[in-house]
Amino acid sequence: MADYDETTYGEGIADLYDQFYPSAEPAQIDRLAELAGDGRALELAIGSGRVALPLQARGVDVRGIDASRAMVARLRDKPGGADIPVTMGNFADVAVEGQFDLIYIVFNTFFALRAQEEQIRCFGNVAAHLKPEGCFVIEAFVPDLSRFDRGQRVSVIGLDEDRVRLEASMHDPVRQLVRSKHILLTETGIRFFPVQLRYAWPSELDLMARLAGLTLAERWGGWEQEPFTAQSGRHVSLYKHSNASQ
Ligand SMILES: C[S@@+](CC[C@H](N)C(=O)[O-])C[C@H]1O[C@@H](n2cnc3c(N)ncnc32)[C@H](O)[C@@H]1O
């Protein structure tokens, strides 16, 4: 995995991504549409448009950033996909013009930035592109280190009539880095999909936000605005400029 970079995940999985992860939760689209209002929205790591396309269909002015040409090609092939402006590059740079009412990153993808410094840099660049009353939304899992036994884990993540999907992972608790291969087994062969994530607890994300001049405004346990509790497996966190009116 020596050559893993920001393009690796998307380039590897693009042809099967929409089969593995078909559609966005309706409540996710509802909340993001409410937060965008009549304004401009930016999705970090837009991928094949699983979230951006239904948001666009709701009338939201949405654009995106992604590093993988293969993932963006999937977006372009879908109805409406050619109309969404996409900037190619590392989303940590937020290398786009202008400011936004909503910037969001879902499906744990903030953790695709594999070093704390890169995650801090991303927060800083997001803050610079957020309008004064704008909102930055992160959806991510709450780390659960009990998943790992002596630094490793092998598990079944999908089982169909004609295929099995496994995940083999190594955990480095010092770097908070999980290096995985998703393994697809079919009668015709085996495919590997590399994934690397640098996880962070919600409290670390809040601290990174503060470094960028952002403050946690709300945290839900899911898109239905469930309360976030010690049992929550994921969180939806909303950050605003620290000096924004509450
Ligand atoms: C799990 S997919 C999520 C796509 C979409 N947001 C969704 O919810 O379906 C992760 C996406 O992040 C992109 N990605 C990963 N690291 C990136 C980086 N550092 N900069 C830009 N894109 C990145 C991949 O190319 C891929 O399209």
The ligand as a Gaussian input file, in Angstrom:
#p B3LYP/6-31G(d) Opt

LIG

0 1
 C      -16.918000       6.867000       0.077000
 S      -16.833000       7.868000      -1.375000
 C      -18.062000       9.097000      -0.983000
 C      -18.669000       9.723000      -2.209000
 C      -19.932000      10.516000      -1.927000
 N      -19.668000      11.608000      -1.016000
 C      -21.004000       9.613000      -1.346000
 O      -21.438000       9.843000      -0.222000
 O      -21.375000       8.658000      -2.025000
 C      -15.327000       8.728000      -1.102000
 C      -14.960000       9.702000      -2.203000
 O      -13.919000      10.514000      -1.701000
 C      -12.967000      10.756000      -2.711000
 N      -11.729000      11.125000      -2.008000
 C      -11.063000      10.423000      -1.074000
 N      -10.037000      11.138000      -0.594000
 C      -10.061000      12.332000      -1.248000
 C       -9.276000      13.517000      -1.180000
 N       -8.261000      13.634000      -0.309000
 N       -9.598000      14.555000      -1.973000
 C      -10.645000      14.468000      -2.844000
 N      -11.429000      13.369000      -2.951000
 C      -11.134000      12.331000      -2.153000
 C      -12.954000       9.469000      -3.498000
 O      -12.422000       9.660000      -4.782000
 C      -14.431000       9.092000      -3.482000
 O      -15.089000       9.652000      -4.580000

